[in-house]
Amino acid sequence: MSFSVIGKPTRKRDGLEKVTGRTQYLHDLALPQLAHGAILRTRFPHARILHIDTGRAESLPGVLGVITAARVEQRPFGFARDHLALKGGPRDGGKVRCIRDEIAAVAATSDAIAQEALELITVEYEELPAVFDPDAALRPGAPLVHEELGSNLVDLRYHFSHGDVDEALARAAVVVEGTYRLNYVTTACLGTMAAMASWNPDGTLTMWSTTQVPFLYQRALADALGTTGDRVRVVQPPVGGNFGRGLDLYPIDIIAALLARHVGRPVKIAFERLEEFIASPTREPCVIRMRTAADGAGRLLARDAHVVIDNGAYVSWGSTTPYVMLATTAGLYRCPAVRFDTTIVYTNNLYSGSMRGYGNLESTFAVEAQMDDLAERLGMDRVAIRRLNASQAGDVNPQGSVITSCAMRECLDWVEQAIAQPPARQPRPGGKRGVGYAAMFHVGGGARVYRSDGCGAIVKLDDFGALSLLTGASEIGQGSETVLAMIVAEELGVPLERVAVINSDTAVKPWDVGAHASRTTFVAGNAALLAARELKQKLLALAATVMDERPGNLELVEGRVRVKGHPERSLPYERVVRAGHFRAGGRTLVAEAFYDPPNEMLSKDLRGNVSAAYGFAAQAVLVEVDVATGKVDVLKIASAHDVGRALNPPAAEGQIHGGIHMGLGYALSEELVIHEGRVLNPQFMEYALVPAGDMPEVVIRLIETVDEAGPFGAKGLGESGVIPVAAAVANAVKDAVGVRITELPLRPERVHRALAARESAKE
Amino acid sequence: MSFSVIGKPTRKRDGLEKVTGRTQYLHDLALPQLAHGAILRTRFPHARILHIDTGRAESLPGVLGVITAARVEQRPFGFARDHLALKGGPRDGGKVRCIRDEIAAVAATSDAIAQEALELITVEYEELPAVFDPDAALRPGAPLVHEELGSNLVDLRYHFSHGDVDEALARAAVVVEGTYRLNYVTTACLGTMAAMASWNPDGTLTMWSTTQVPFLYQRALADALGTTGDRVRVVQPPVGGNFGRGLDLYPIDIIAALLARHVGRPVKIAFERLEEFIASPTREPCVIRMRTAADGAGRLLARDAHVVIDNGAYVSWGSTTPYVMLATTAGLYRCPAVRFDTTIVYTNNLYSGSMRGYGNLESTFAVEAQMDDLAERLGMDRVAIRRLNASQAGDVNPQGSVITSCAMRECLDWVEQAIAQPPARQPRPGGKRGVGYAAMFHVGGGARVYRSDGCGAIVKLDDFGALSLLTGASEIGQGSETVLAMIVAEELGVPLERVAVINSDTAVKPWDVGAHASRTTFVAGNAALLAARELKQKLLALAATVMDERPGNLELVEGRVRVKGHPERSLPYERVVRAGHFRAGGRTLVAEAFYDPPNEMLSKDLRGNVSAAYGFAAQAVLVEVDVATGKVDVLKIASAHDVGRALNPPAAEGQIHGGIHMGLGYALSEELVIHEGRVLNPQFMEYALVPAGDMPEVVIRLIETVDEAGPFGAKGLGESGVIPVAAAVANAVKDAVGVRITELPLRPERVHRALAARESAKE
């Protein structure tokens, strides 16, 4: 199959606008009479609000209004409906439950006045005993986060069982086990969360949001405000990153709408950086206990995992990450018997949310540690044991995932060879080098977590040959506009620059679940492809009348409609459009499609083919550990990805590159440090992203398996780069200095402590 | 036929937003780094530009750039391609040709700086002899407006001949003749013209405009800038009036784009009020010489008209108004022989543009004066002679207009009766009362002036039952959003408030000619109706599977899908939508349509059925003339309109009411006074709109002929109210005081002078 657009390196279409400072983020937008909102949060992670005095704030000139839980009508929201936007009112026992909790909000004529007003609000608290550890939270007599529930155990459990795990453990040649601790990290988006609400005179609401799931958000926000989704219009200006942050509804959204209603003006709230660190959703902290059994040849026999999740104060989508943890546990490698269970526990810590990889980084960290441990115990090569147990096309794994295309072995082969090429940097004195491997398994053809996993597309073609694709998809920086335009241009055989993508307004764009689960290229891409195909049929049918040929004899190539076999008989396609339009009874060309992938929701026992295709990858990492300080330098990463088809290779590589950067932060430096419920490092000076200059040499290989269900064969890729990094780095550290570290990040003091502990154990 | 939405009084959906100050007009919009543009115009109506010194302006702090014709590349634009946006450069002989002519433009960081910079530009002129009168302009040796053309006669002539006019004039029982002078008036929109241009990093242009024909504008602007329409995106924020002003491309648009390109920033230009009076398009001034012949019974035999149009300095769409003047001359009343010709002449006056009624006010003024004159000569009743000659359904008039529905006689009957009811106000001493009549004939089913007269519509239905109608139509205050939403709601049987209308972005909305010729309700309405009908079929087909019934057995009534004859078996329609969406292989519902009315472009000899339906109306006016001062008070207007079907009666009445207001201004007070090419009254203190308090009693009758081609039977109405007013007022003045005044407006001094002239003639 030869392509004219697909597979060609193509510049991201929002790139130039962003680097030249012309992009209008939500932070830049204004409306007539716009008021600025600000949120007051609790001083204590667990307390009863005895009194809030807003009088001085309200009398500050420029303050338009102050709301508290007592003053507005609220409805619980969130995954478990255990959350109110404003806390401390009569509906939640007058309590706050974590340091993020919102207790008042101010609208003022300027942001500075709103901030000043916050400081004039006096709050009387009764501090309550708090609980910050899941184990402690489950002990009898522990303080209850939600008293009315009678327990801190969240009513949410992911229990899966396949095959006879106990029998397999008993007969295995080798069983490894470990406990793995994963901490809070945050998305650290350069564009903070923001919401702007405007109630229209007819009582409907228009909401400008940093959401990445506009239609789910529309429904959830409407619900929280006691209305219906048809009365909420959601507009998505460009965002400065999201990475899963925009997958849920948050108090900021509801408060903006409540404030706007209260003061009778549009209200915008945008987080300051400090607030973003404290109040934007995080990756969920968890402890994974895992055992893996293999036979003497290294074939996996069983895997048994139990995950304890610190749920924080409210249940969020973050608490549903075991869906993906289970998928990895049961599906990253062929494993005939699998047991998986969870304990999810309320604490007075921060609640989490969705974040790129969604549980997969955590479980891959555990699974891949144990693959190395098994190899070590069996004296096997670490790549060989992975290759032996790798998934293959045709597999159906214990959950019922049907593997249609799979290049996991090829990924392993490639990274093994690539990492063997020495890096540029010479070894440093005292530095010990090691190589680590990890593979990856993730949904790549949508993920049916909602009753529809579909996306709509409308294509309209104008007289100049310009196309507009109205897509349900959400561009959150991942390059979806570019790749969707490429798909339309390729299918129609027209120049790429003729295709505009419209995707930022729920009143305009067709439905879509949203940007999650690496599904946009696959699902929205298929929808765009179907609509383009339909449009092409219409165009060729029209051309047939204009050119006096049968439609079947015509083709659309390089912007011209040609008679097959007679390329000299051709017309520019836009001339065909005009011929159809500019005549009596003429018409313009519009086509639409909706694509819902052939996948299944998981059953109650967590079985089902949740995605229409699956992505695979492998990474190899070369590290150098300074044994004196414990500092881990990553020198090189080789990353191979089964992407089905690389529609826009530099964008695919960019996603992997960005994922590796995020994965290295998770592995080496990033941690949102929470002590007794408080965030100790809520700024970039203290929250250590990996600086650009510290990025290692990255070599990437895109392997094309041409998935039969994907658009031009493509599968999802957006989360693939980030997932294995921490696992591979930890394995490389083990290879370099011989210590298995089971908690992230691998900061120097942690590595140093581990080395010192081993030395003292030897003594 | 019973309706649930159609025919019900429905509030204009943009009304609340406008009266509460929440509407964001183009004047309110900003972009990052927005520069403010201002235009320098010539001081003389005809001159050669010897030198422009922009140095001092450029060195003013805050000035970003200054352009002149010498500095930018330009392409001629306009109906006759005789116009450059910036004048005085090498391409136009270094000349300016009217007082509106643009010779330089400044972009600055604020509007005040831009205005200040204009004053720092020094221009050296060589004044040229000028010509301000069409007759003088055609005399040998007259100064030439465009030397290269060798003549001031515009190469544009509307010549029509049907039947033997000379023979009819010869054998007629009576022939009346007259010369009618119509002057400049302006649209006086409360929102001035504005344009904001932003060149995108990829070299495409986004243009925010007050246009009312976005797709024609897109093409024309692209052409003027040397690019193609696919590289220009046009956004239409709400406008504060348009009335035809937005039917063309103007220098402001091109200059905004050129300035933006020059300074590398987005640029906005918005007219000040004074500039709006000077530089926004006007109704074209003309002189109509007309003769009408009738037999002894009052039956029309022939009409012969010659129109001289003062074209001003450049040819605009305003110079094409003879199309409509001819239609009225040949079609307002049955007339077997018609001759029509034009002389269109360049002068150094302002050029005109399109304005509501588009030539029809002028020719109706002449035709209706002669109907009265004929009645007087024949001793007939003035309504009787009109009734006798009125068009009827089934007529095909001399141009070939096919009259399908027509209630012209009923309109005449009704206004005759209505005006006979005495008004509230008692006669004043010295006041003489009179009644005048005029009828109206205008396109009401589109007007094929462009190769397509069509409009597209896309309807999407979401899970909450909310519908979005993406329409090509342009809302310019006429209420199109409201009526289009009503059409969709009615056809689908769903609540009106569930329908949103999206119509302001060429990248999003399907193609449409634009808002002109009273075509939106008819053409865009039919497109919306077809799309809604298609959606309904899809919805019922889906409901059939959900409810296990045949689609033909189902109906959609009051928001529920019901089994016919078993209303108890029903489902809310949105539940059907969700059932279709939220399942494996589900889909959402989208439908699209394009409607191009069955009408014809006029042939070279100006024949053809240009509209798919025609609107008719009659007005009767009661005036009181103060014979001492000549002041004309209009006490009452009765206005009856064949609207086919009144889809939204108060909106239809509102259009008529607004039209009457505009028509009264034309009749009594409004005139843009031009002396030697200069505008003497460019402000509202001097340009006398009719104050709201001076509005007479207005009684309106909407007559429903239910046109077979119209959406639910509706025909166009937007221009109907304004057209006959001046004619009826002049006829009423004649009736009151016996003088026939043939020039507008009927200001006191003109009436007084006519009365005095009659008295001195008597003496």
Contacts between the chains, C-beta under 8 A, distances in Angstrom:
chain1	res1	chain2	res2	distance
A	13	B	202	7.4
A	16	B	200	7.9
A	16	B	201	3.3
A	16	B	202	6.6
A	17	B	200	6.8
A	17	B	201	5.4
A	20	B	201	5.7
A	21	B	32	6.6
A	21	B	33	7.4
A	22	B	31	7.9
A	22	B	32	6.0
A	22	B	33	7.4
A	22	B	198	7.9
A	22	B	200	7.8
A	22	B	201	6.9
A	24	B	31	7.0
A	24	B	32	6.2
A	28	B	32	6.1
A	30	B	30	7.2
A	31	B	22	8.0
A	31	B	24	7.0
A	32	B	21	6.6
A	32	B	22	6.0
A	32	B	23	8.0
A	32	B	24	6.1
A	32	B	28	6.1
A	33	B	21	7.4
A	33	B	22	7.4
A	198	B	22	7.9
A	200	B	16	7.9
A	200	B	17	6.8
A	200	B	22	7.8
A	201	B	16	3.3
A	201	B	17	5.4
A	201	B	20	5.7
A	201	B	22	6.9
A	202	B	13	7.4
A	202	B	16	6.6
A	202	B	497	7.0
A	215	B	462	7.8
A	215	B	463	7.9
A	219	B	463	7.8
A	219	B	464	7.8
A	222	B	464	7.9
A	228	B	464	5.3
A	229	B	462	7.3
A	229	B	463	7.0
A	229	B	464	4.2
A	229	B	466	7.3
A	230	B	462	6.8
A	230	B	464	3.6
A	230	B	465	6.0
A	230	B	466	3.3
A	230	B	498	5.9
A	233	B	500	7.4
A	451	B	581	7.9
A	451	B	582	3.6
A	451	B	583	7.0
A	451	B	586	7.9
A	452	B	581	5.4
A	452	B	582	5.2
A	452	B	583	7.6
A	452	B	586	5.2
A	454	B	581	7.5
A	454	B	586	6.1
A	454	B	587	6.9
A	454	B	588	7.4
A	456	B	460	7.6
A	456	B	587	7.9
A	456	B	588	5.2
A	456	B	590	6.6
A	458	B	458	6.3
A	458	B	460	7.6
A	458	B	590	6.2
A	458	B	592	7.7
A	460	B	456	7.6
A	460	B	458	7.6
A	460	B	510	5.8
A	462	B	215	7.8
A	462	B	229	7.3
A	462	B	230	6.8
A	462	B	506	7.7
A	462	B	511	6.3
A	463	B	215	7.9
A	463	B	219	7.8
A	463	B	229	7.0
A	463	B	511	7.0
A	464	B	219	7.8
A	464	B	222	7.9
A	464	B	228	5.3
A	464	B	229	4.1
A	464	B	230	3.6
A	465	B	230	6.0
A	466	B	229	7.3
A	466	B	230	3.4
A	468	B	507	5.0
A	468	B	508	6.6
A	470	B	508	6.9
A	497	B	202	7.0
A	498	B	230	5.9
A	500	B	233	7.5
A	500	B	507	5.0
A	502	B	507	6.0
A	502	B	508	5.5
A	506	B	462	7.7
A	507	B	468	5.0
A	507	B	500	5.0
A	507	B	502	6.0
A	508	B	468	6.6
A	508	B	470	6.9
A	508	B	502	5.5
A	508	B	508	5.7
A	510	B	460	5.8
A	510	B	588	6.0
A	510	B	590	6.2
A	511	B	462	6.3
A	511	B	463	7.0
A	511	B	581	7.2
A	511	B	588	4.9
A	581	B	451	7.9
A	581	B	452	5.4
A	581	B	454	7.5
A	581	B	511	7.1
A	582	B	451	3.6
A	582	B	452	5.2
A	583	B	451	7.0
A	583	B	452	7.6
A	584	B	596	7.0
A	584	B	598	7.3
A	584	B	600	7.2
A	585	B	596	5.5
A	585	B	598	7.2
A	586	B	451	7.9
A	586	B	452	5.2
A	586	B	454	6.1
A	586	B	594	7.6
A	586	B	596	5.1
A	587	B	454	7.0
A	587	B	456	7.9
A	587	B	594	3.9
A	587	B	596	6.7
A	588	B	454	7.4
A	588	B	456	5.2
A	588	B	510	6.0
A	588	B	511	4.9
A	588	B	594	5.2
A	590	B	456	6.6
A	590	B	458	6.2
A	590	B	510	6.2
A	590	B	592	4.3
A	590	B	594	7.6
A	592	B	458	7.7
A	592	B	590	4.4
A	592	B	592	6.8
A	594	B	586	7.7
A	594	B	587	3.8
A	594	B	588	5.2
A	594	B	590	7.6
A	596	B	584	7.0
A	596	B	585	5.6
A	596	B	586	5.1
A	596	B	587	6.7
A	598	B	584	7.4
A	598	B	585	7.2
A	600	B	584	7.2
